[in-house]
Amino acid sequence: MARHKVEISGVNTANMKVLSSEETEKLFLRMKEGDLNARKELIEGNLKLVLSILKRFHHRDENMDDLFQIGSFGLIKAIDNFDLSHGVKLSTYAVPMILGEIKRYLRDNNSIRVSRSIKDLAYNAMKEKERITSEKGREATIDEIAEALHEDPVDIVMSLDSMRSPMSIFEPIYNDGGDTIYLCDQIEDQRLKKKDIDINIALDDAIHDLDERERYIIDQRYIIGKTQMEIASELGISQAQISRLEKNAIKSLKKVLR
Protein backbone atom coordinates (compact mmCIF):
# COMPACT_ATOMS: atom_id res chain seq x y z
CA MET A 1 0.00 0.00 0.00
CA ALA A 2 1.48 3.31 -1.11
CA ARG A 3 2.29 5.92 1.52
CA HIS A 4 1.48 9.52 0.78
CA LYS A 5 4.21 12.10 1.21
CA VAL A 6 3.24 14.75 3.75
CA GLU A 7 5.88 17.27 4.71
CA ILE A 8 5.99 19.28 7.91
CA SER A 9 8.96 21.52 8.65
CA GLY A 10 10.66 19.90 5.67
CA VAL A 11 10.33 16.40 7.14
CA ASN A 12 8.64 13.69 5.07
CA THR A 13 6.27 12.12 7.60
CA ALA A 14 5.74 9.04 5.43
CA ASN A 15 9.40 8.08 5.90
CA MET A 16 9.56 8.60 9.65
CA LYS A 17 11.11 5.59 11.36
CA VAL A 18 9.62 4.11 14.52
CA LEU A 19 12.14 2.51 16.89
CA SER A 20 11.48 -0.69 18.80
CA SER A 21 12.12 -0.85 22.57
CA GLU A 22 15.29 -2.87 21.96
CA GLU A 23 16.60 -0.38 19.38
CA THR A 24 15.81 2.52 21.70
CA GLU A 25 17.69 0.96 24.63
CA LYS A 26 20.77 0.22 22.49
CA LEU A 27 20.82 3.76 21.12
CA PHE A 28 20.58 5.25 24.62
CA LEU A 29 23.53 3.14 25.76
CA ARG A 30 25.53 4.36 22.76
CA MET A 31 24.47 7.97 23.38
CA LYS A 32 25.61 7.78 27.02
CA GLU A 33 29.01 6.76 25.70
CA GLY A 34 29.16 9.96 23.65
CA ASP A 35 27.87 8.68 20.29
CA LEU A 36 26.26 11.75 18.68
CA ASN A 37 24.87 9.68 15.81
CA ALA A 38 22.92 7.59 18.34
CA ARG A 39 21.32 10.78 19.73
CA LYS A 40 20.39 11.84 16.18
CA GLU A 41 18.82 8.42 15.50
CA LEU A 42 16.85 8.61 18.76
CA ILE A 43 15.44 12.01 17.81
CA GLU A 44 14.55 10.98 14.26
CA GLY A 45 13.12 7.67 15.48
CA ASN A 46 10.67 9.41 17.81
CA LEU A 47 9.45 12.30 15.66
CA LYS A 48 6.19 10.42 15.04
CA LEU A 49 5.51 10.87 18.75
CA VAL A 50 5.59 14.65 18.20
CA LEU A 51 3.36 14.25 15.14
CA SER A 52 0.77 12.24 17.09
CA ILE A 53 0.60 14.95 19.77
CA LEU A 54 0.09 17.66 17.13
CA LYS A 55 -3.21 15.97 16.17
CA ARG A 56 -4.67 17.41 19.38
CA PHE A 57 -4.09 20.91 18.01
CA HIS A 58 -5.24 20.41 14.40
CA HIS A 59 -8.40 22.51 14.94
CA ARG A 60 -6.44 25.55 16.09
CA ASP A 61 -5.44 28.40 13.84
CA GLU A 62 -1.75 27.74 14.41
CA ASN A 63 1.19 27.10 12.10
CA MET A 64 1.76 23.34 12.32
CA ASP A 65 5.38 23.75 11.21
CA ASP A 66 6.02 26.00 14.22
CA LEU A 67 4.28 23.61 16.61
CA PHE A 68 6.22 20.66 15.17
CA GLN A 69 9.52 22.46 15.79
CA ILE A 70 8.48 23.41 19.34
CA GLY A 71 7.34 19.83 20.03
CA SER A 72 10.62 18.48 18.60
CA PHE A 73 12.50 20.72 21.04
CA GLY A 74 10.51 19.10 23.88
CA LEU A 75 11.41 15.66 22.50
CA ILE A 76 15.13 16.58 22.45
CA LYS A 77 14.91 17.77 26.08
CA ALA A 78 13.27 14.48 27.03
CA ILE A 79 15.94 12.40 25.26
CA ASP A 80 18.78 14.38 26.84
CA ASN A 81 17.31 13.94 30.34
CA PHE A 82 15.90 10.41 30.06
CA ASP A 83 17.27 7.74 32.41
CA LEU A 84 16.87 4.06 31.49
CA SER A 85 17.21 3.04 35.13
CA HIS A 86 13.77 4.50 35.94
CA GLY A 87 12.17 1.57 34.13
CA VAL A 88 9.66 3.64 32.13
CA LYS A 89 9.22 3.96 28.38
CA LEU A 90 10.69 6.97 26.62
CA SER A 91 7.22 7.87 25.30
CA THR A 92 5.82 7.96 28.85
CA TYR A 93 8.53 10.40 29.86
CA ALA A 94 8.60 12.42 26.63
CA VAL A 95 4.88 13.10 26.04
CA PRO A 96 4.44 15.50 29.01
CA MET A 97 7.61 17.37 28.01
CA ILE A 98 6.52 17.70 24.38
CA LEU A 99 3.05 18.83 25.44
CA GLY A 100 4.56 21.22 27.96
CA GLU A 101 6.71 22.95 25.34
CA ILE A 102 3.77 23.29 22.92
CA LYS A 103 1.41 24.58 25.61
CA ARG A 104 4.00 27.07 26.86
CA TYR A 105 4.43 28.35 23.31
CA LEU A 106 0.66 28.69 22.85
CA ARG A 107 0.28 30.33 26.26
CA ASP A 108 2.98 32.91 25.56
CA ASN A 109 1.32 33.72 22.22
CA ASN A 110 -2.19 33.92 23.65
CA SER A 111 -4.01 37.15 22.72
CA ILE A 112 -6.13 37.07 25.90
CA ARG A 113 -4.61 38.94 28.84
CA VAL A 114 -4.29 36.82 31.98
CA SER A 115 -3.09 38.24 35.31
CA ARG A 116 0.53 37.62 36.25
CA SER A 117 -0.41 35.74 39.45
CA ILE A 118 -2.60 33.28 37.52
CA LYS A 119 0.09 32.87 34.85
CA ASP A 120 2.70 32.18 37.53
CA LEU A 121 0.47 29.60 39.21
CA ALA A 122 -0.24 27.89 35.89
CA TYR A 123 3.45 27.87 34.97
CA ASN A 124 4.44 26.41 38.37
CA ALA A 125 1.65 23.84 38.07
CA MET A 126 2.91 22.73 34.65
CA LYS A 127 6.48 22.46 35.93
CA GLU A 128 5.32 20.46 38.95
CA LYS A 129 3.21 18.24 36.69
CA GLU A 130 6.26 17.47 34.53
CA ARG A 131 8.35 16.70 37.62
CA ILE A 132 5.78 14.35 39.19
CA THR A 133 5.08 12.64 35.86
CA SER A 134 8.80 12.13 35.30
CA GLU A 135 9.34 10.69 38.79
CA LYS A 136 6.28 8.42 38.89
CA GLY A 137 6.10 7.43 35.22
CA ARG A 138 2.43 8.38 34.96
CA GLU A 139 0.30 11.49 34.57
CA ALA A 140 0.29 13.64 37.70
CA THR A 141 -3.11 14.27 39.32
CA ILE A 142 -4.42 17.72 40.16
CA ASP A 143 -4.40 16.85 43.88
CA GLU A 144 -0.72 15.87 43.72
CA ILE A 145 0.17 19.15 41.99
CA ALA A 146 -1.93 21.16 44.45
CA GLU A 147 -0.34 19.44 47.46
CA ALA A 148 3.19 20.08 46.13
CA LEU A 149 2.42 23.78 45.57
CA HIS A 150 0.28 24.18 48.74
CA GLU A 151 -2.61 25.46 46.62
CA ASP A 152 -6.31 24.60 46.32
CA PRO A 153 -6.97 22.00 43.56
CA VAL A 154 -9.72 24.19 42.09
CA ASP A 155 -7.28 27.10 41.79
CA ILE A 156 -4.84 24.83 39.96
CA VAL A 157 -7.49 23.68 37.49
CA MET A 158 -8.76 27.21 36.86
CA SER A 159 -5.25 28.60 36.34
CA LEU A 160 -4.47 25.88 33.79
CA ASP A 161 -7.79 26.50 32.05
CA SER A 162 -6.95 30.21 31.77
CA MET A 163 -3.98 29.30 29.60
CA ARG A 164 -6.19 27.73 26.95
CA SER A 165 -6.73 29.73 23.80
CA PRO A 166 -10.30 30.98 23.20
CA MET A 167 -12.46 29.35 20.55
CA SER A 168 -13.78 31.50 17.73
CA ILE A 169 -17.57 31.74 17.44
CA PHE A 170 -16.99 30.90 13.78
CA GLU A 171 -15.34 27.58 14.70
CA PRO A 172 -16.99 24.78 12.65
CA ILE A 173 -18.47 22.19 15.03
CA TYR A 174 -20.34 19.89 12.61
CA ASN A 175 -20.39 19.03 8.93
CA ASP A 176 -22.18 16.04 7.44
CA GLY A 177 -21.21 16.87 3.88
CA GLY A 178 -23.79 19.62 3.59
CA ASP A 179 -23.90 23.05 5.22
CA THR A 180 -21.36 23.56 8.01
CA ILE A 181 -22.70 24.37 11.47
CA TYR A 182 -20.62 26.94 13.35
CA LEU A 183 -20.43 27.62 17.08
CA CYS A 184 -22.29 30.92 16.64
CA ASP A 185 -25.25 28.96 15.20
CA GLN A 186 -25.69 27.31 18.60
CA ILE A 187 -25.75 30.58 20.57
CA GLU A 188 -29.22 31.68 21.51
CA ASP A 189 -30.03 35.26 20.47
CA GLN A 190 -33.36 36.18 22.06
CA ARG A 191 -34.45 39.10 24.18
CA LEU A 192 -34.93 38.04 27.74
CA LYS A 193 -38.40 38.45 29.17
CA LYS A 194 -38.89 39.74 32.70
CA LYS A 195 -39.73 36.24 33.89
CA ASP A 196 -36.48 34.95 32.40
CA ILE A 197 -34.54 37.69 34.18
CA ASP A 198 -36.12 36.78 37.53
CA ILE A 199 -35.29 33.11 36.98
CA ASN A 200 -31.72 33.94 36.06
CA ILE A 201 -31.27 36.06 39.19
CA ALA A 202 -32.68 33.29 41.38
CA LEU A 203 -30.45 30.74 39.62
CA ASP A 204 -27.35 32.89 40.11
CA ASP A 205 -28.13 33.20 43.81
CA ALA A 206 -28.74 29.46 44.13
CA ILE A 207 -25.46 28.60 42.36
CA HIS A 208 -23.61 31.09 44.58
CA ASP A 209 -24.86 29.20 47.65
CA LEU A 210 -23.28 25.93 46.46
CA ASP A 211 -19.87 25.03 47.82
CA GLU A 212 -16.87 25.89 45.61
CA ARG A 213 -16.35 22.42 44.16
CA GLU A 214 -20.05 21.93 43.33
CA ARG A 215 -20.10 25.36 41.62
CA TYR A 216 -17.08 24.40 39.57
CA ILE A 217 -18.63 21.06 38.49
CA ILE A 218 -21.94 22.70 37.47
CA ASP A 219 -20.03 25.37 35.51
CA GLN A 220 -17.81 22.84 33.71
CA ARG A 221 -20.67 20.41 32.98
CA TYR A 222 -23.39 22.80 31.82
CA ILE A 223 -21.54 25.91 30.65
CA ILE A 224 -18.28 24.50 29.28
CA GLY A 225 -19.78 21.13 28.35
CA LYS A 226 -17.15 18.78 29.80
CA THR A 227 -17.85 15.14 30.65
CA GLN A 228 -17.77 13.76 34.18
CA MET A 229 -14.65 11.77 33.24
CA GLU A 230 -12.83 14.93 32.10
CA ILE A 231 -13.68 16.79 35.32
CA ALA A 232 -12.74 13.77 37.43
CA SER A 233 -9.34 13.66 35.74
CA GLU A 234 -8.80 17.39 36.31
CA LEU A 235 -9.74 17.28 40.00
CA GLY A 236 -8.00 13.97 40.66
CA ILE A 237 -11.10 12.21 42.01
CA SER A 238 -13.33 9.40 40.70
CA GLN A 239 -16.17 9.79 38.25
CA ALA A 240 -18.51 8.40 40.91
CA GLN A 241 -17.58 11.29 43.22
CA ILE A 242 -18.17 13.81 40.42
CA SER A 243 -21.57 12.22 39.72
CA ARG A 244 -22.52 12.37 43.42
CA LEU A 245 -21.43 16.02 43.76
CA GLU A 246 -23.29 16.95 40.60
CA LYS A 247 -26.51 15.28 41.80
CA ASN A 248 -26.27 17.02 45.18
CA ALA A 249 -25.75 20.38 43.47
CA ILE A 250 -28.74 19.89 41.16
CA LYS A 251 -30.89 18.78 44.11
CA SER A 252 -29.93 21.95 45.99
CA LEU A 253 -30.74 24.12 42.96
CA LYS A 254 -34.15 22.47 42.52
CA LYS A 255 -35.08 23.21 46.13
CA VAL A 256 -34.33 26.92 45.65
CA LEU A 257 -36.06 27.24 42.28
CA ARG A 258 -39.33 25.48 43.17
N, C-alpha and C positions, 0 to 999 in steps of 0.2 A: 504494500500500500504506500503510495507516494506521500511524502511529507511536504507540506507547503512551507515556503521560506517566508518567515516573518522576522523583520529586523527591528530591534529596539536598541538604541544607543550604539548602532553599528554592529550589534551581535546577532548572528543568525540563530534564532531560538530553535529552529528545527534540528540544528546540529549540536545542541547542548548535550554534553555527556552527563550521565548520572552515575555517581560512584557507588559501589557496593560497600557494606560495612567493613569488609576485609581490606578493600583498596584504601578506604579512608584511614583506617588504623595504620597501615603501612606508610602512607604518605605523611601522617602526623609524626611517626617515628623518624622518618627521613628529614622532615622539616625541623624537628628538635635538634637534629645533628647539624643544622645549618644549610640544608639543601633548599636553595631558593626556588628551584624548579618544582619541588614537591609542594611548596606553598602556592605557586601559580596553578598547579594542577588541582589543588584543593579548592581554590577560589572558582576556577572554571568549572569544576565538577559539581559545584553547589549553586550555580547561578539560577538553576530552575527553581530552587527554593525561593529566591527573590521574586522570580516571575510569578510563582503561585500566590505569594502574598500580595502582589500588585493587583490581582483579580478583585481583591476587596475594595479597591479604590477606582475601579473602571468607570463607575458612574459619576465620578467627580470631574470637574472642569480643570484638570491638572495635566501638565505635560508628562506623559508616561516615561519619556526618556530621562527627564530629571528625576522622577521618583525611582526609576531603575538604578540610576547612578547613586542616589542617596541610600537605597536599600543595599546595593553592593558594598558601599562603605560600611554599613552595619554588619554585613557578612564577613568582611575582612577583619573588623574588630573582634568578631566572635571567633574566627579562626586563630587569630593571634593570641587570644586569651583562653582558648579552650584547653582543658586538662583531661586527658584520657583516664586518669586515675579516678575521676568522679563517677565513672560507670554509667554515664548518660550519653544518649546519641547527640551528635553534633547538631542535628536539626532541632532537638529539644532546647538546646542552649542558644542556638542562633536565631530562631524565630522571634523571641522577645526583643533581641538586640536590633534585628532588621526592622521590626515594627516600630521600635522606639525611635530609631533614626528617622523613619518616614514621618511618624507622628510629630516629632520635634520640628521637622522641616515644615510640615503643614501648619503647625501651631504658630511658628514664627512668621509665617506668611499669611496668617489669618487676618482678614479685613475688619473683623469685629473686635472692638476694644474690650479687653478684659483687665480687671484691676491687677496691679502688681502682686498683691497678697495672694490672690487666687491663682495667678500664674505660678508663683513660687511654690504654693502648696501642690499644684498639679505636677510641676517639674520634680519636686522632691518625691512625690508619690510614684512617678514613673521610674525614677532612679531606684527607689526602694523595691519596686516591683521587679525590676531587672535583677537586683541583688538577690532577693528571695528566690526568684525563679531559677537563677544560676546555681544557688546553693542547694535547693531542694529538688531540682530537676523536674519541676512541674509549675504550672501557672500559680502565681501568688494570689491569695484571696484578699478581698477588700479589708476584712477584719485583721489579717496579718499586717497589711500595709499600715492600717490605722493604728494598730498597737505599737508598731515600730516607730511611728512618727508622733505618737501620743495625741492623735486627733480623733474626732468622731468619724465613724465609717460613712455617715451620710455626707459629711463635708468633703471627704475624699472623693466619693462618687460624683458629687456636684462639681467639684473643681475639675475633675477629668472630663466630665461632660461639657464644661465651658470651653474646652480646647477643641471641641469638634466644630468643623466648619458648618455654617448654616446651609440649608437646602433652599434652592431657588423655588419660588412658587410656580415657575415654568418647568420644573423637573418632570419629565415623563414618568408616570407610575404604572401605566398599563397600555398594551398595544396588542390586539389580537389579529393584526393584519389589516385592520381598517383604520378608523380615526384614532389618533393617540389621545389618551386621557392624561391631562396634566394635573399637578397638585392643586393649582388654583381652581380647577373644575370641582374639587371636593370641598372647597371652602364656602360655607353658607354666607349668603349676602342678602340678608333680610333686615328690615327695620324692627327693632325690638319693641314689642308692645309693653304697656305698663305692667301687665301681669308677668311677662317674662322678666322684666327688670326686678320685680319683687322676688321672684323665684331665685334669680341669680344672686341677689343680695343675701337671701336666706341660705342659699347653698354655700356661698363664700364664708358666711359666719360658721356654718356647720363644719366645713372643711377645716377652718381655722381652729376649731375646738378639738380636732383629732390630734393624737400625739404625732411627733415629728416623722417617725418612720411610716406610720399609716398614711400621713399626708403625702409623703414621697412616693409610696406605692400607688396611691390613687392617681397622682399626677403622671407618673410614668406609664401606668396602664391605660388611662383613659384620655390623656392629653397627648403624650408622646406616642403611645401605641405599642409599647414593648410587651413581650410575653412574660409570663411568670418565671420561666426558666432564665431569661435574660436578666431580670431583676434579682433573682436568687443568686446568680453568678456574680453580679456586681456587689451585692451586700454580703456575700460569703455565707449565706444561710440556705436551707433547703427550700425546694419548691413548695413543699407542704406547709412550711412556716409562712411563706409569702401568701399562699392561698388562704390560710387561717387569718392572717392580718388583714387581707383584702376583704374577707367576708365580715370581719368585725367592724371594719371601717364603713362598709356599705350599710350594715345593720344600724350603726350609729347615725348615719346620714338619713336613713329612712325614718328613724324616730323623730328627728328634728323637722323633717319636711312633711310629715303627715298633717 
